[in-house]
Amino acid sequence: MRIGELSQRTGTPRRLLRYYEEQGLIVSDRCANGYRAYDEPTVDRVLQIRGLLDAGLPTRIIRQILPCLNGPGRSTSRTRPRRCSPRWSTSGTG
């Protein structure tokens, strides 16, 4: 789906979706014409991001949490599996 449809389905402005992509929170493919193309799981991912932001978490922490939200056996080709720690650092020092 293109960014307009993702925006409509999630209630998220296009500009904010581009920001999420810049921050590494979501990933898009590029069509031959340069348009962004998102897959269906991105809808849920954006809703997760919005919920975490509404809970007061900064994007740097959300970026650490998102791989853990896939759960075992639910990683996609867009999300590299990585070890998730039960404790996230709120400082830059770990």
C-alpha positions in Angstrom: 0.0 0.0 0.0 1.1 3.6 -0.5 1.7 6.1 2.2 -1.7 7.8 1.7 -3.5 4.5 2.4 -1.3 3.8 5.4 -1.9 7.2 6.7 -5.7 6.8 6.3 -5.8 3.3 7.9 -3.7 4.3 10.9 -4.9 7.9 11.4 -1.2 9.0 11.2 -0.2 12.0 9.1 2.1 11.2 6.1 4.8 13.5 7.5 4.9 11.5 10.7 5.1 8.2 8.8 8.1 9.6 7.0 9.6 10.5 10.3 9.0 7.0 11.6 10.8 5.7 8.6 13.8 8.1 9.1 14.0 6.9 12.7 14.1 3.2 11.6 10.8 2.4 13.2 9.1 1.3 9.9 10.5 0.2 6.6 9.1 0.7 3.1 10.0 -0.6 -0.3 10.3 1.8 -3.2 8.4 1.3 -6.4 9.9 2.0 -9.8 8.3 5.4 -9.7 9.9 6.2 -6.3 6.7 5.9 -4.3 6.9 4.2 -0.9 5.2 0.9 -0.6 4.3 -0.6 2.7 3.2 -4.2 3.6 0.1 -5.1 5.6 2.0 -5.7 8.9 3.1 -2.1 8.8 -0.4 -1.0 9.8 -0.2 -2.9 13.1 3.4 -1.7 13.6 2.4 2.0 13.2 -0.4 1.5 15.7 2.0 -0.1 18.1 4.4 2.8 17.7 1.6 5.3 18.3 0.6 3.5 21.5 4.1 3.4 22.8 4.5 7.1 22.0 1.2 7.9 23.7 2.6 6.0 26.8 5.4 8.5 26.9 8.3 6.4 25.4 10.8 8.2 23.2 11.6 6.8 19.7 15.1 5.6 20.7 13.5 3.3 23.3 10.7 2.3 20.9 13.4 1.3 18.3 14.8 -1.1 20.9 11.4 -2.5 21.9 9.9 -3.1 18.4 11.9 -6.3 17.6 10.7 -7.8 20.9 7.0 -7.2 20.0 7.2 -9.6 17.1 7.3 -12.5 19.6 8.9 -15.9 18.9 8.4 -17.2 15.4 6.8 -13.9 14.2 9.8 -12.1 12.7 9.4 -10.9 9.2 11.9 -10.4 6.4 11.8 -6.7 7.2 12.8 -7.2 10.8 16.1 -8.8 11.7 15.8 -11.1 14.6 17.9 -10.0 17.5 18.3 -10.8 21.1 15.9 -8.8 23.3 16.8 -7.8 26.8 14.1 -7.5 29.4 15.8 -4.2 30.5 16.1 -1.3 28.1 18.6 1.5 28.7 17.1 5.0 28.9 20.6 6.5 28.8 23.0 6.2 25.9 25.4 4.1 28.0 23.5 0.8 28.2 
